[in-house]
Amino acid sequence: MSELEIAKFIPWVPAVGAALCGLCCTRERFRAWAGPICVASILIAFAMSVGIYSHVVGDGHGGEAGHHIAGPHVVTLYTWMTAGAMTVDMGYFLDSLTMIMLFVVTGIGTLIATYAMGYMKHDPGYPRFFAFVALFIFAMLTLVMADNLILLYLGWEGVGLCSYLLIGYYSKYPVAVVAAKKAFIVNRVGDLGFALGIFLTYYQFGSIDLNVIIPAATQMIEDGYTQTAVLSWIPFLLLIGAVGKSAQIPLYTWLPDAMAGPTPVSALVHAATMVTAGVYMIARLTPVFQLSPYALPTVALVGGVTCLFAATIALNSNDLKGVFAYSTVSQIGYMFLGVGVGSVGGVFHLSTHAFFKALLFLTAGSVMHALAGNLDIRTMGGLRRKMPVTCWLMFCGCLALAGFPFTSGFYSKDLLLGDAMAVGQTWATVAGVLGIITAFVTAFYTFRLWFTVFMGKEKYDIGDAHHTPDNELEKAMIGVAKEEAEHTGHHPHEPHEMPWWPMNVPLLILAVGSLFYGMLVKKITPWIADMLHASTEFAAIHVEHHGADYGGGFDTHQVVEIISGALAVLGVLLAMVLYWLKPGLAGKLTAPIRPVVTLLANKYYVDELYDLLFVKPLRVIAYLSYAIDQFIIHGLVLAFGWVPRLVGMTVRPAQSGKLQGYGIGMACGLALVAFIVFWATA
């Protein structure tokens, strides 16, 4: 067996891990084994990914041309099914984009699962939790390695199922159940569009294999083609699927509510991996999206609008995890913007975001863990004295999220924004400007949270926060958070630091990646950058980036880099003044715009709007359907049923079992027969 054949087993190692974790549920003495089994299975998958790396991307001896990148490889396990002219293989498609996703899913997944061993240690569902996590990794690996759209869709639905199971993990709380159902239903809307897009793709190309569809679409673009309705519909139907899975406008509302799941789930499923599936799909099928002249501009504009829209909501959120939830929606908007303008920065930002967002969610979990479930940042302050390690680890993540100069987020974000501004078309410029404005907003709300929680006067509430929750959802979420904290086995009287193993060591690795991974790619290690560029050479035809020369040796990318970096620094400084040095000033400045603050606090009333437009009408239809079923359909069934019952009730007295009754009946019958005979012959 060649070393490349090892790829066949990469997804199946976590699948075996999931099965073993499930078996650990059957005996109490095996309970503690579930965490190590899950971590080991993901780590083995990561090691196998490293093992096939050189065989997938090349030998590394490119001479003056740089690092040699090999073409895509297809490794087939077996023929899965055949239907008419369509044959579907169980096979894996391996190229640089696949390798990037493998490293993100298995590498970040290993660190998060390791952290979860400590975080979920005393949870009664410990084996069940890790079985779901390992199953999720299996589904995600299937998605990113699939060599055809049917297998990709199988992984796509698999991560949706695992997301439902993990969001609703605390099933005794209605808020968790509702959040799980909301995520599942909203994703079904997107998945329907994705499925229809797959059907039309097969209709157009006669195949569902990536190594057939992508070259065929590329050749059509190079040779010129006649625009048809099918070619126009395919990319937009695929985009609907990507918007649902990656929580973009208008299908983003499920992701903030998904914070009802355990914090490691927020880090793994809803920050580093699952929500990037839509970005991956667009990057993989970029030539298909280019078959419509409006598809990629729509992707970029959806991303640009979403990144600013979600960032403004995060400005006024007081929920520790909620701020990072909306920042996830915003940062994925950046990725959409990047892939929409044909920038390698979209995939680059996907990989950097995995580091710093996983770090931020897990450090938020550490704070919540230490405060026995308190999530309200208004009740926190000065925690750097009690939790110095968590404080500075979160600081590293905040710098990267804010795009502070020379951090990972700075390099990836500015690359895609520079490419957007360099396209030279109105739609790309608009998307780029939205992204640049968001850079300032992101820095401000990120450090608003950090300065509020860790700086200033020391204050904290343990468990029950001494404030009235803003709404029923917040009240329920506090209950979920308390449940999560109680399962950790700690009931402190004051905040405390997390143990180094197994919790802070993974965070330290994520912090190093958040600070220096971008620099490695951009400045130090060219082969990583070559791999990122090659990740879209087979899967994409880049939009031309013309740029402009501003004199003094500055081009478009450098100007954007300077502006974006300056705005990030300005956002950090403004947050420092308003939420640390002059803590009362923010309230005074926002007093004249109280309606705007209220609008942001209520998240633009989008949930209420959807409830009015979709939920309530569907409920009315459901009630009407129930009424029709009960009073008309059910009534008719009962009416028809009463006919034979009445007949039976009529003849029942004749079968009383009394001889005199039978005699009278016979006499009456004979009399009736005689009467009929005489009447007929008269």
C-alpha positions as CSV (number, residue, x, y, z in Angstrom):
1,M,0.0,0.0,0.0
2,S,1.4,3.4,-1.0
3,E,1.7,6.2,1.6
4,L,-1.0,8.1,-0.3
5,E,-3.4,5.2,0.4
6,I,-3.3,6.1,4.1
7,A,-5.8,8.9,3.2
8,K,-8.5,6.2,2.9
9,F,-8.4,5.7,6.6
10,I,-8.2,9.3,7.8
11,P,-12.0,9.9,8.3
12,W,-12.6,6.4,9.6
13,V,-10.3,6.7,12.6
14,P,-12.6,9.3,14.3
15,A,-15.5,7.1,13.3
16,V,-14.0,4.2,15.2
17,G,-13.4,6.6,18.1
18,A,-17.0,7.6,18.1
19,A,-18.1,3.9,18.3
20,L,-15.7,3.2,21.2
21,C,-16.9,6.3,23.0
22,G,-20.4,5.1,22.6
23,L,-19.4,1.8,24.1
24,C,-18.0,3.6,27.1
25,C,-21.6,4.7,27.9
26,T,-22.5,1.2,28.7
27,R,-20.2,0.7,31.7
28,E,-19.4,3.3,34.4
29,R,-15.8,1.9,34.8
30,F,-15.2,2.8,31.1
31,R,-16.6,6.3,31.4
32,A,-13.2,8.1,31.9
33,W,-11.8,6.5,28.8
34,A,-14.1,8.3,26.4
35,G,-12.1,11.6,26.4
36,P,-8.7,10.1,25.7
37,I,-10.2,7.8,23.0
38,C,-11.7,10.8,21.2
39,V,-8.5,12.9,21.5
40,A,-6.4,10.0,20.3
41,S,-8.6,9.3,17.3
42,I,-8.5,12.9,16.2
43,L,-4.7,13.2,16.8
44,I,-4.1,10.0,14.8
45,A,-6.1,11.5,11.9
46,F,-3.9,14.6,12.2
47,A,-0.7,12.6,12.1
48,M,-2.0,10.7,9.1
49,S,-2.7,14.0,7.4
50,V,0.8,15.1,8.1
51,G,2.1,11.8,6.7
52,I,0.4,12.2,3.3
53,Y,1.2,16.0,3.0
54,S,4.3,15.7,0.9
55,H,2.6,13.1,-1.4
56,V,-0.3,15.4,-2.0
57,V,1.3,18.8,-2.5
58,G,4.6,17.9,-4.0
59,D,8.2,17.2,-3.2
60,G,9.2,20.7,-2.1
61,H,11.9,21.1,-4.6
62,G,10.6,23.6,-7.0
63,G,13.9,25.4,-7.7
64,E,13.6,29.0,-8.8
65,A,9.9,28.6,-9.4
66,G,9.3,28.0,-5.8
67,H,7.7,25.1,-4.0
68,H,6.4,22.5,-6.4
69,I,2.7,21.8,-6.0
70,A,1.4,18.6,-7.3
71,G,-2.0,18.2,-9.0
72,P,-5.0,16.7,-7.3
73,H,-5.2,13.0,-6.4
74,V,-8.3,10.8,-6.2
75,V,-8.2,7.8,-3.8
76,T,-11.1,5.5,-4.3
77,L,-12.3,3.0,-1.7
78,Y,-15.1,1.3,-3.7
79,T,-18.0,2.0,-5.9
80,W,-20.8,3.2,-3.6
81,M,-23.8,3.0,-5.9
82,T,-24.8,3.0,-9.5
83,A,-28.1,4.5,-10.8
84,G,-28.5,4.4,-14.6
85,A,-25.6,6.3,-16.1
86,M,-24.5,7.8,-12.8
87,T,-21.8,6.0,-10.7
88,V,-21.0,7.3,-7.3
89,D,-17.7,6.2,-5.7
90,M,-16.7,6.3,-2.1
91,G,-13.5,8.2,-2.7
92,Y,-11.4,11.1,-1.5
93,F,-10.2,14.1,-3.4
94,L,-6.8,15.3,-2.3
95,D,-5.1,18.6,-3.1
96,S,-3.7,21.6,-1.3
97,L,-7.2,22.9,-0.3
98,T,-8.0,19.5,1.1
99,M,-4.8,19.5,3.1
100,I,-5.5,23.0,4.6
101,M,-8.9,21.8,5.7
102,L,-7.5,18.6,7.1
103,F,-5.0,20.4,9.2
104,V,-7.6,22.8,10.5
105,V,-10.2,20.2,11.3
106,T,-7.9,17.6,12.9
107,G,-5.3,20.0,14.4
108,I,-7.7,22.5,16.0
109,G,-10.1,19.6,16.8
110,T,-7.4,17.8,18.8
111,L,-6.7,20.9,20.9
112,I,-10.4,21.6,21.6
113,A,-11.1,18.0,22.5
114,T,-8.1,18.0,24.8
115,Y,-9.5,21.1,26.5
116,A,-12.9,19.5,26.7
117,M,-11.4,16.5,28.7
118,G,-11.0,18.9,31.6
119,Y,-14.0,21.1,30.9
120,M,-16.5,18.2,30.7
121,K,-14.8,16.0,33.3
122,H,-17.6,15.8,35.8
123,D,-20.5,16.0,33.3
124,P,-22.8,12.9,33.6
125,G,-22.9,12.6,29.8
126,Y,-19.1,12.6,29.4
127,P,-18.9,9.6,27.1
128,R,-21.9,10.7,25.0
129,F,-20.4,14.1,24.5
130,F,-17.1,12.7,23.1
131,A,-19.0,10.2,21.0
132,F,-20.8,13.2,19.3
133,V,-17.5,15.1,18.9
134,A,-15.7,12.2,17.3
135,L,-18.7,11.6,15.0
136,F,-18.7,15.3,14.1
137,I,-15.0,15.1,13.1
138,F,-15.8,12.0,10.9
139,A,-18.6,13.9,9.1
140,M,-16.4,17.0,8.7
141,L,-13.5,15.0,7.3
142,T,-15.9,13.3,4.9
143,L,-17.2,16.7,3.7
144,V,-13.7,18.2,3.0
145,M,-12.2,15.0,1.5
146,A,-15.2,14.0,-0.7
147,D,-14.4,13.4,-4.4
148,N,-18.0,13.9,-5.5
149,L,-20.9,16.1,-4.6
150,I,-23.1,13.2,-3.2
151,L,-20.4,12.2,-0.7
152,L,-19.8,15.9,0.1
153,Y,-23.5,16.3,0.7
154,L,-23.5,13.2,3.0
155,G,-20.8,14.9,5.1
156,W,-22.7,18.2,4.9
157,E,-25.8,16.6,6.4
158,G,-23.6,14.7,8.9
159,V,-22.2,17.8,10.4
160,G,-25.7,19.2,10.5
161,L,-26.9,16.2,12.5
162,C,-23.9,16.4,14.9
163,S,-24.5,20.1,15.4
164,Y,-28.1,19.4,16.3
165,L,-27.0,16.7,18.9
166,L,-24.3,19.0,20.4
167,I,-26.3,22.2,20.6
168,G,-29.1,20.3,22.3
169,Y,-26.7,18.5,24.6
170,Y,-28.4,20.0,27.7
171,S,-31.7,18.6,26.6
172,K,-33.5,19.2,29.9
173,Y,-33.4,22.9,29.2
174,P,-36.0,24.1,26.7
175,V,-33.7,26.8,25.4
176,A,-31.1,24.2,24.3
177,V,-33.8,22.1,22.6
178,V,-35.3,25.1,20.8
179,A,-31.8,26.3,19.7
180,A,-31.0,22.8,18.3
181,K,-34.3,22.7,16.4
182,K,-33.7,26.2,15.1
183,A,-30.3,25.3,13.8
184,F,-31.6,22.1,12.2
185,I,-34.6,23.8,10.5
186,V,-32.7,26.9,9.3
187,N,-30.0,24.7,7.9
188,R,-32.6,22.6,6.1
189,V,-33.6,25.7,4.2
190,G,-30.1,26.1,2.9
191,D,-29.6,22.4,2.3
192,L,-32.6,22.3,0.1
193,G,-31.0,24.9,-2.2
194,F,-27.7,22.9,-2.1
195,A,-29.5,19.7,-3.1
196,L,-31.2,21.4,-6.0
197,G,-27.9,22.8,-7.1
198,I,-26.4,19.4,-7.1
199,F,-29.2,18.1,-9.2
200,L,-28.8,20.8,-11.8
201,T,-25.0,20.4,-11.7
202,Y,-25.4,16.7,-12.7
203,Y,-28.0,17.7,-15.4
204,Q,-25.5,20.2,-16.9
205,F,-22.2,18.3,-16.6
206,G,-23.4,14.7,-16.6
207,S,-21.3,13.9,-13.6
208,I,-21.0,14.7,-9.9
209,D,-17.3,14.0,-9.6
210,L,-15.2,17.1,-8.7
211,N,-12.4,16.1,-11.1
212,V,-14.9,16.2,-13.9
213,I,-17.0,19.2,-13.0
214,I,-14.2,21.6,-12.1
215,P,-12.1,21.1,-15.3
216,A,-15.3,21.2,-17.4
217,A,-16.4,24.5,-15.9
218,T,-12.9,25.9,-16.3
219,Q,-12.8,24.8,-20.0
220,M,-16.2,26.4,-20.6
221,I,-15.0,29.7,-19.2
222,E,-11.8,29.6,-21.3
223,D,-13.6,28.7,-24.5
224,G,-16.5,31.0,-24.1
225,Y,-20.0,29.6,-23.5
226,T,-23.7,30.5,-24.0
227,Q,-25.4,31.7,-20.9
228,T,-28.4,29.5,-20.0
229,A,-31.0,29.4,-17.3
230,V,-29.4,26.3,-15.8
231,L,-26.0,27.9,-15.7
232,S,-27.5,30.9,-14.0
233,W,-29.4,28.9,-11.4
234,I,-26.6,26.5,-10.3
235,P,-24.3,28.9,-8.5
236,F,-27.1,30.6,-6.7
237,L,-28.7,27.4,-5.5
238,L,-25.3,26.3,-4.2
239,L,-24.9,29.7,-2.5
240,I,-28.1,29.2,-0.6
241,G,-26.6,26.0,0.9
242,A,-23.4,27.9,1.8
243,V,-25.3,30.8,3.3
244,G,-27.3,28.4,5.6
245,K,-24.3,26.3,6.7
246,S,-22.0,29.3,7.2
247,A,-24.6,31.5,8.9
248,Q,-24.7,34.5,6.5
249,I,-27.5,36.9,5.9
250,P,-30.4,36.0,5.8
251,L,-29.9,32.5,7.4
252,Y,-27.5,33.6,10.2
253,T,-30.0,33.6,13.1
254,W,-29.3,30.0,14.2
255,L,-25.7,30.5,15.1
256,P,-25.9,32.9,18.1
257,D,-28.6,30.7,19.6
258,A,-26.3,27.7,19.2
259,M,-24.3,29.0,22.2
260,A,-26.8,26.9,24.3
261,G,-24.4,24.0,23.7
262,P,-21.3,23.4,25.8
263,T,-18.5,25.9,25.3
264,P,-16.1,23.4,23.6
265,V,-18.9,22.8,21.0
266,S,-19.0,26.6,20.3
267,A,-15.3,26.5,19.7
268,L,-15.3,23.3,17.5
269,V,-18.5,23.3,15.6
270,H,-19.5,26.9,15.5
271,A,-16.1,28.7,15.1
272,A,-13.3,26.5,13.7
273,T,-14.9,23.9,11.5
274,M,-18.6,23.4,10.6
275,V,-19.4,27.0,9.8
276,T,-16.5,27.2,7.4
277,A,-18.0,24.4,5.3
278,G,-19.8,26.9,3.1
279,V,-16.6,28.9,2.5
280,Y,-14.9,25.6,1.6
281,M,-17.6,24.7,-0.9
282,I,-17.5,28.0,-2.7
283,A,-13.7,27.9,-2.9
284,R,-13.8,24.4,-4.2
285,L,-16.5,25.1,-6.8
286,T,-15.4,28.6,-7.8
287,P,-15.4,27.8,-11.6
288,V,-19.0,26.7,-11.3
289,F,-19.8,30.0,-9.6
290,Q,-18.1,31.9,-12.4
291,L,-20.6,30.4,-14.9
292,S,-22.9,33.2,-13.8
293,P,-21.5,36.7,-14.0
294,Y,-23.5,37.7,-10.9
295,A,-22.7,34.8,-8.6
296,L,-19.3,35.8,-7.2
297,P,-20.2,39.5,-6.8
298,T,-23.2,38.3,-4.8
299,V,-21.0,36.1,-2.6
300,A,-18.7,39.1,-2.0
301,L,-21.5,41.5,-1.2
302,V,-23.3,39.0,1.0
303,G,-20.0,38.6,2.9
304,G,-19.4,42.4,3.1
305,V,-22.9,43.2,4.4
306,T,-22.9,40.3,6.9
307,C,-19.5,41.2,8.4
308,L,-20.6,44.7,9.2
309,F,-24.2,43.8,10.2
310,A,-23.1,41.2,12.7
311,A,-20.3,43.4,14.0
312,T,-22.7,46.1,14.9
313,I,-24.9,43.7,16.9
314,A,-21.8,42.5,18.8
315,L,-21.2,46.2,19.8
316,N,-24.1,46.1,22.3
317,S,-24.1,42.4,23.3
318,N,-23.5,41.8,27.0
319,D,-23.3,38.0,26.7
320,L,-19.7,36.7,27.0
321,K,-20.2,34.0,24.4
322,G,-22.7,36.0,22.5
323,V,-20.2,38.6,21.5
324,F,-17.9,35.9,20.0
325,A,-20.9,34.2,18.4
326,Y,-21.7,37.4,16.4
327,S,-18.0,37.9,15.7
328,T,-18.0,34.4,14.1
329,V,-20.9,35.4,11.8
330,S,-18.9,38.6,11.0
331,Q,-15.6,36.9,10.3
332,I,-17.2,34.3,8.0
333,G,-18.5,37.3,6.2
334,Y,-14.9,38.3,5.6
335,M,-14.2,34.8,4.2
336,F,-17.2,35.1,1.8
337,L,-15.8,38.5,0.7
338,G,-12.4,36.9,0.1
339,V,-13.6,33.9,-2.0
340,G,-16.1,36.2,-3.8
341,V,-13.3,38.4,-5.1
342,G,-11.1,35.4,-6.0
343,S,-8.6,36.1,-3.2
344,V,-6.5,33.4,-1.6
345,G,-7.1,35.6,1.5
346,G,-10.5,33.9,2.0
347,V,-9.0,30.5,2.6
348,F,-6.1,32.1,4.5
349,H,-8.5,33.8,6.9
350,L,-10.4,30.6,7.3
351,S,-7.2,29.0,8.7
352,T,-6.2,32.0,10.9
353,H,-9.7,32.4,12.2
354,A,-9.7,28.7,13.4
355,F,-6.8,29.6,15.8
356,F,-8.0,32.8,17.4
357,K,-11.7,32.0,17.5
358,A,-11.2,28.6,19.1
359,L,-8.9,30.4,21.6
360,L,-11.5,33.1,22.4
361,F,-14.4,30.7,22.9
362,L,-12.3,28.4,25.1
363,T,-11.0,31.3,27.3
364,A,-14.6,32.5,27.5
365,G,-15.4,29.0,28.7
366,S,-12.7,29.3,31.3
367,V,-14.2,32.5,32.7
368,M,-17.6,31.0,32.7
369,H,-16.2,27.9,34.4
370,A,-14.5,30.1,37.1
371,L,-17.7,32.1,37.7
372,A,-19.9,29.0,38.0
373,G,-21.9,29.9,34.9
374,N,-22.1,33.7,34.9
375,L,-22.2,35.0,31.3
376,D,-23.0,38.7,31.8
377,I,-20.0,40.9,31.3
378,R,-21.7,43.8,33.1
379,T,-21.2,41.9,36.4
380,M,-17.4,41.3,35.7
381,G,-14.3,43.4,36.1
382,G,-10.7,43.3,37.1
383,L,-10.5,39.5,36.7
384,R,-6.8,39.7,35.5
385,R,-5.9,39.6,39.2
386,K,-7.7,36.3,39.7
387,M,-7.2,34.8,36.3
388,P,-3.9,36.2,34.8
389,V,-3.2,33.3,32.5
390,T,-6.7,33.3,31.0
391,C,-6.6,37.1,30.8
392,W,-3.5,37.2,28.6
393,L,-4.4,34.2,26.6
394,M,-7.7,35.9,25.7
395,F,-5.7,39.1,25.0
396,C,-3.8,37.2,22.3
397,G,-7.0,36.0,20.7
398,C,-8.5,39.5,20.9
399,L,-5.5,41.0,19.2
400,A,-5.8,38.6,16.3
401,L,-9.6,39.0,16.0
402,A,-9.2,42.8,16.0
403,G,-6.7,42.5,13.2
404,F,-4.0,44.2,15.3
405,P,-0.8,44.8,13.2
406,F,1.4,41.7,12.8
407,T,-1.0,39.2,14.3
408,S,-2.5,36.4,12.2
409,G,-5.8,38.1,11.7
410,F,-4.1,41.2,10.5
411,Y,-2.3,39.4,7.6
412,S,-5.2,37.3,6.4
413,K,-7.8,40.1,6.7
414,D,-5.7,42.7,5.0
415,L,-4.8,40.3,2.1
416,L,-8.4,39.7,1.2
417,L,-9.4,43.4,1.7
418,G,-6.5,44.5,-0.5
419,D,-7.5,42.0,-3.2
420,A,-11.1,43.3,-3.0
421,M,-10.0,46.9,-3.5
422,A,-7.6,45.9,-6.3
423,V,-10.3,44.3,-8.4
424,G,-11.3,47.7,-9.7
425,Q,-15.0,47.0,-10.0
426,T,-17.8,48.8,-8.1
427,W,-19.2,45.7,-6.4
428,A,-15.8,44.6,-5.1
429,T,-14.9,48.1,-3.9
430,V,-18.2,48.4,-2.0
431,A,-17.6,45.0,-0.4
432,G,-14.0,46.0,0.5
433,V,-15.1,49.3,2.1
434,L,-17.6,47.5,4.2
435,G,-14.8,45.1,5.3
436,I,-12.5,48.1,6.2
437,I,-15.2,49.7,8.3
438,T,-15.8,46.4,10.0
439,A,-12.2,46.2,10.9
440,F,-12.6,49.3,13.2
441,V,-15.9,48.0,14.7
442,T,-14.4,44.6,15.3
443,A,-11.4,46.0,17.2
444,F,-13.7,48.2,19.3
445,Y,-16.3,45.5,20.4
446,T,-13.5,42.9,21.0
447,F,-11.6,45.1,23.4
448,R,-14.8,46.5,24.9
449,L,-15.3,42.9,26.1
450,W,-11.7,42.4,27.2
451,F,-11.3,45.7,29.1
452,T,-14.7,45.2,30.8
453,V,-14.0,41.7,32.0
454,F,-10.3,41.9,32.9
455,M,-9.5,45.5,33.6
456,G,-10.8,48.2,36.0
457,K,-12.2,47.7,39.4
458,E,-12.5,44.1,40.6
459,K,-16.0,42.7,40.6
460,Y,-17.7,39.4,39.8
461,D,-20.8,37.4,40.6
462,I,-20.6,33.7,41.1
463,G,-23.4,31.6,39.5
464,D,-26.6,33.6,39.9
465,A,-25.8,37.1,38.5
466,H,-27.3,39.8,40.7
467,H,-29.2,41.5,37.9
468,T,-32.5,41.0,36.2
469,P,-32.0,39.2,32.8
470,D,-33.0,41.3,29.8
471,N,-35.4,38.6,28.5
472,E,-36.5,35.1,28.9
473,L,-33.9,33.8,26.6
474,E,-31.1,35.3,28.7
475,K,-32.7,33.9,31.8
476,A,-32.8,30.4,30.2
477,M,-29.2,30.7,29.0
478,I,-28.0,31.6,32.5
479,G,-29.6,28.3,33.6
480,V,-27.8,26.4,30.9
481,A,-24.5,28.1,31.8
482,K,-25.0,27.2,35.5
483,E,-25.7,23.6,34.5
484,E,-22.5,23.6,32.4
485,A,-20.5,25.0,35.3
486,E,-22.0,22.6,37.9
487,H,-20.9,19.6,35.7
488,T,-17.3,20.8,36.0
489,G,-17.2,19.9,39.7
490,H,-16.1,23.3,40.9
491,H,-18.2,25.5,43.2
492,P,-15.8,28.3,44.0
493,H,-16.3,31.3,46.3
494,E,-14.1,33.3,44.0
495,P,-12.7,33.1,40.4
496,H,-9.9,30.6,40.0
497,E,-7.4,29.8,37.2
498,M,-7.8,26.6,35.1
499,P,-5.3,23.7,35.4
500,W,-2.5,23.7,32.9
501,W,-3.4,20.2,31.8
502,P,-5.5,19.5,30.1
503,M,-7.0,23.0,29.7
504,N,-4.4,25.8,29.5
505,V,-1.8,23.9,27.4
506,P,-4.1,23.7,24.3
507,L,-4.9,27.4,24.8
508,L,-1.3,28.3,24.9
509,I,-0.7,26.5,21.5
510,L,-3.8,28.3,20.1
511,A,-2.4,31.6,21.4
512,V,0.9,31.1,19.6
513,G,-0.9,30.3,16.4
514,S,-3.1,33.3,16.8
515,L,-0.1,35.6,17.0
516,F,2.4,34.1,14.7
517,Y,0.7,31.7,12.1
518,G,-0.1,34.7,9.8
519,M,3.5,35.9,9.9
520,L,4.8,32.4,9.1
521,V,2.6,32.3,6.0
522,K,3.2,35.9,4.9
523,K,6.8,36.5,5.8
524,I,8.8,33.5,7.0
525,T,7.7,30.3,5.4
526,P,6.9,30.7,1.7
527,W,5.9,27.0,1.1
528,I,2.8,27.6,3.3
529,A,1.9,30.6,1.2
530,D,2.5,28.5,-1.9
531,M,0.2,25.8,-0.6
532,L,-2.5,28.4,0.1
533,H,-2.2,29.9,-3.4
534,A,-2.2,26.4,-4.9
535,S,-5.3,25.6,-2.9
536,T,-7.3,27.6,-5.4
537,E,-5.4,27.1,-8.6
538,F,-7.3,23.9,-9.5
539,A,-10.5,25.0,-7.8
540,A,-10.7,28.6,-8.9
541,I,-10.0,31.0,-11.7
542,H,-8.9,34.2,-10.0
543,V,-10.5,37.6,-10.6
544,E,-8.0,40.0,-12.0
545,H,-6.5,42.2,-9.3
546,H,-5.2,45.3,-10.9
547,G,-4.7,47.6,-8.0
548,A,-3.2,51.0,-8.2
549,D,0.1,52.8,-7.5
550,Y,-0.3,55.5,-4.9
551,G,3.3,56.7,-5.3
552,G,6.1,56.5,-2.8
553,G,6.3,52.7,-3.3
554,F,2.7,52.2,-2.0
555,D,0.3,50.0,-3.9
556,T,-3.4,49.1,-3.1
557,H,-2.5,46.3,-0.7
558,Q,-0.1,48.4,1.3
559,V,-2.5,51.3,1.5
560,V,-5.3,49.0,2.7
561,E,-2.9,47.4,5.2
562,I,-2.0,50.7,6.6
563,I,-5.6,51.9,6.8
564,S,-7.0,48.7,8.3
565,G,-4.1,48.4,10.8
566,A,-4.6,52.0,11.9
567,L,-8.4,51.5,12.3
568,A,-7.7,48.4,14.4
569,V,-5.3,50.3,16.7
570,L,-7.9,53.2,16.9
571,G,-10.6,50.8,17.9
572,V,-8.5,49.3,20.6
573,L,-7.6,52.7,22.0
574,L,-11.2,53.9,21.9
575,A,-12.4,50.8,23.8
576,M,-9.6,51.3,26.4
577,V,-10.7,54.9,27.0
578,L,-14.5,54.1,27.2
579,Y,-14.3,50.9,29.1
580,W,-11.3,51.2,31.3
581,L,-9.9,54.7,31.7
582,K,-13.3,56.5,31.6
583,P,-15.8,53.8,32.3
584,G,-18.8,56.1,32.6
585,L,-18.2,58.0,29.4
586,A,-19.7,55.4,27.1
587,G,-23.1,55.7,28.7
588,K,-23.0,59.5,28.4
589,L,-22.0,59.4,24.7
590,T,-24.7,56.9,23.8
591,A,-27.5,58.7,25.6
592,P,-28.5,60.8,22.6
593,I,-28.7,57.8,20.4
594,R,-30.6,55.6,22.8
595,P,-33.0,54.3,20.0
596,V,-30.0,53.1,18.0
597,V,-28.6,51.3,21.1
598,T,-32.0,49.7,21.7
599,L,-32.1,48.6,18.1
600,L,-28.7,47.0,18.4
601,A,-29.6,45.4,21.8
602,N,-32.6,43.8,20.1
603,K,-30.4,42.6,17.2
604,Y,-32.4,44.7,14.6
605,Y,-35.5,42.7,15.6
606,V,-34.6,40.2,12.9
607,D,-35.9,37.2,15.0
608,E,-39.1,39.1,15.6
609,L,-39.4,39.8,11.9
610,Y,-38.9,36.2,11.0
611,D,-41.4,35.2,13.6
612,L,-43.9,37.5,12.1
613,L,-43.2,36.6,8.5
614,F,-42.7,32.8,8.8
615,V,-43.2,31.3,12.2
616,K,-46.7,32.8,13.0
617,P,-48.1,32.2,9.5
618,L,-46.9,28.6,9.7
619,R,-48.5,28.2,13.1
620,V,-51.8,29.6,11.7
621,I,-51.6,27.1,8.8
622,A,-50.8,24.4,11.3
623,Y,-53.8,25.3,13.5
624,L,-56.1,25.5,10.5
625,S,-54.8,22.1,9.3
626,Y,-55.4,20.7,12.7
627,A,-59.0,22.1,12.8
628,I,-59.7,20.7,9.3
629,D,-58.3,17.4,10.3
630,Q,-60.3,17.2,13.5
631,F,-63.7,18.7,12.5
632,I,-64.0,17.8,8.8
633,I,-61.8,14.9,7.9
634,H,-62.1,13.2,11.2
635,G,-65.8,14.0,11.3
636,L,-66.4,12.5,7.9
637,V,-64.6,9.3,8.9
638,L,-66.7,9.1,12.0
639,A,-69.9,9.7,9.9
640,F,-69.0,6.9,7.5
641,G,-68.2,4.8,10.5
642,W,-71.6,5.4,12.1
643,V,-73.5,4.0,9.1
644,P,-72.6,0.3,9.7
645,R,-72.9,0.9,13.4
646,L,-76.5,2.1,13.0
647,V,-77.3,-1.0,10.8
648,G,-75.8,-3.2,13.5
649,M,-77.8,-1.5,16.2
650,T,-81.0,-2.0,14.1
651,V,-80.6,-5.7,13.7
652,R,-79.0,-6.4,17.1
653,P,-82.4,-7.0,18.9
654,A,-83.2,-9.8,16.4
655,Q,-80.3,-11.8,17.7
656,S,-81.3,-11.7,21.4
657,G,-81.0,-15.5,21.8
658,K,-84.7,-15.8,23.1
659,L,-86.8,-18.5,21.3
660,Q,-90.0,-16.6,21.6
661,G,-88.3,-13.7,19.9
662,Y,-87.2,-15.9,17.0
663,G,-90.8,-17.3,16.7
664,I,-92.3,-13.9,16.6
665,G,-89.8,-12.9,13.9
666,M,-90.5,-16.0,11.8
667,A,-94.3,-15.3,12.1
668,C,-93.8,-11.7,11.1
669,G,-91.6,-12.8,8.2
670,L,-94.2,-15.3,6.9
671,A,-96.9,-12.7,7.2
672,L,-94.9,-10.2,5.2
673,V,-94.1,-12.8,2.5
674,A,-97.8,-13.7,2.3
675,F,-98.8,-10.1,2.0
676,I,-96.4,-9.5,-0.8
677,V,-97.5,-12.6,-2.7
678,F,-101.2,-11.7,-2.3
679,W,-100.5,-8.1,-3.2
680,A,-98.5,-9.1,-6.3
681,T,-101.2,-11.5,-7.6
682,A,-104.3,-9.4,-6.8
